[in-house]
């Protein structure tokens, strides 16, 4: 099986580190055991817990397709934090990061932008990922926002035709 390096990251020691390795020409992804995103399953990312509860398709104000992700988030740290500042979520199609999403009508961004004290939890927060082509798989990777480690904490490859 042919392996293709999909991306690299420059680290502090000027070393190029692989982000994701693709395993064939159609960009099927090998996700590490225990690192697959599952709906309604808690993911521990740094000092926070995040649970994706829904994936749905929508459109931004320009009519471009987007993936809308609904999630719950819990602060298990000893400091106040804003949910969307605790993680980095990136989408890829054909090994290339997807576009940034503009405004999506009816999206609930406010919940994920509130300060949450230690022990606090928010539910039904939402975020989005751009989609370049609805007929191609979308790889989602999530990791701690302020992390110097390469790679991802959790990932999933979605067949957008199944949503």
N, C-alpha and C positions, 0 to 999 in steps of 0.2 A: 504494500500500500504506500503510495507516494505521500510524503509529508511536505507541507508548505508553511513557512513562517508567515503568519498573517500580520504581525506588527511587532515593534520593538519599543522599549522604553529606555531612555537615558537615565541612569541612576547616578548618585553622588560620586561614585568612583569611576565615572565615564565608561561604564560597562553597558553594553547593549543586552538587555534581558528580554527573552520572549514573553509576550503577553498571552497569546493563544496560539496553539498549533492546530492547523487544519489538516485533516487526514485524507482528503481526496479532492479531485478537481471541482466538485460541486459544493465544497466548503462545509461538509458535515463536521461537526465539532465533537471532540472528546472532552467531556466534562468530568473532572475528578470525582471519585466516589465521595459521597457525603457533601458535595458542593453544588448539587443541583437544586435550583429554585423549584419549590412545589407550592401551589396555592394552599393557603391555610396552614402552612408549616412555618414555625418560628425560625428565623435566621438570627444568629447572634453575630453582630458586626460591631467590633470594639466593645464599648460599654453600653450598647443599645440593642434592643430586640426589634426586628421588623418582620411583619407578616404580610405578604401579598395576598389579598383576598379576591381580586378580580382583575382580569385583563379584558379590555374591550377596544374595538376600533372606533375611531372618530375622525374628525377633520378639523384643521385649524381654520382661522378666518380667511385664509387664501384658498381653502379647499384641498390642501395637502393632507394625505393620510397620516394619522398618528395612532400610537398605542397609548391608551389611557390605563394607568395602573392605579388601582385602589389598594391602600395599605393601612395597617395598624402599626403603631410605633410605641415602644415603651422605653423610658429612661431608667436604666438600672445603674447609672453612674452616681457619683456623689456631687455632681454639678448640674446646674441648669443648662439646657440645650434646646436648640430649635431643630426639629426633626430633619428637615431637608438639608441642614448644614452638617449632618452626621454621616451621610453616605454619598457616594458617587455612583450614579447609574448611567451606563453607556450602552447604546445600541449599535450593532454592526450588521451590515448586509454585504455579502461578497468580501468579507474581511476588511471593510472600510466603515469607519464611524458614520452613523447616519446624521442628518441635518438637525440643527436646533429647531425646536418647535415654537411657533408663535402662539398667539392667543387662541384658546379653545373655549368656545361659549359653554357655560354651565359647569366648567371645571372647578372643583373645590380645592384651590391652592391654599386658602387661608388656614385650614386646619394644620397643615404641615409646616406653616410659618410662624406658629405660636411658640413662645417660650414654654418649656415643660420642666418643672422641678423634678429632682430625684424621686423616683417611685411613681411619677405621673405617666399617664398613657393617653394617646389620642387614637381615635378610630375613624375610619372612612376618609383618611387624607388621600389626596390624589396627586399624581405627577404624570408626565408624558415623555414619550420617546418618539422621535421622528421616524418615518418609514419612507424609504426611497422607492420600493417596489412591493406591492401587495402579493405578488406571486413568488416571492423569494423568502426563504427563512430569515428570521430576525433573531440574532444572538443578543441576549441581555446579560450584562455583567454588572454586579453590584459589589462595592467594596467600601471600606471605611474611608471617609472623605480626607481626613488628615493622616495619611499613612504613607510611609516611605517604602513599603513592600510592593513588589511588582505583582502583576496578575490580578486575580479576582478572589473575593471571598465566596461568592455563589454565582451561578450562571444557569441559563436555560436557553435552548434554541426553540423558538416558537414557529410553528407552521401557521401563518396568518390566515390561511384558508379555513382553519379549524375554529377560528374565533367568531 
